[in-house]
């Protein structure tokens, strides 16, 4: 028996998790920026991230805009994915 997903609840859960990761990354960028860049370098094998390093810290408005836009994108994408899964799993 195939278990269908509750689209809204699934999208809400993924959005909360994504925002948690967003906040953790922001905190890491404040307290351990070199560590964060080391992780980034290990993920992007052939790219140099050195030129992308910020010269000034992110302001609160940019942080909030990033959180809201990330939450919107994650929610819409996850909801759509769950709806398609339910449609195709029937």
C-alpha positions, 0 to 999 in steps of 0.5 A: 500500500502506497502512503500518500503525503499531506502536501501542506504538512510536508511543505511546512516541515521542509520549510522549517528545516530549511530555515533552520539550516539558513539560520545555522549558516548565518551564525557560522558565517559570523563566528566561523567564516573560514570554516564555512568557506572550507566547507563550500570549497569542498563542495565546489571542486573546481570553483574558487570561492575566494573572490565571493567572500563578502567585504561587509557583514550582511545586514538584518534586512538582507537576512530577513529577505533571504529567509522569506524568499528561501521559505517561499521557494522551498514551500512552493517546490516541496508542496508541488513535489508532494502533489505530483508524488501523490498524483503519480503514486495513485 
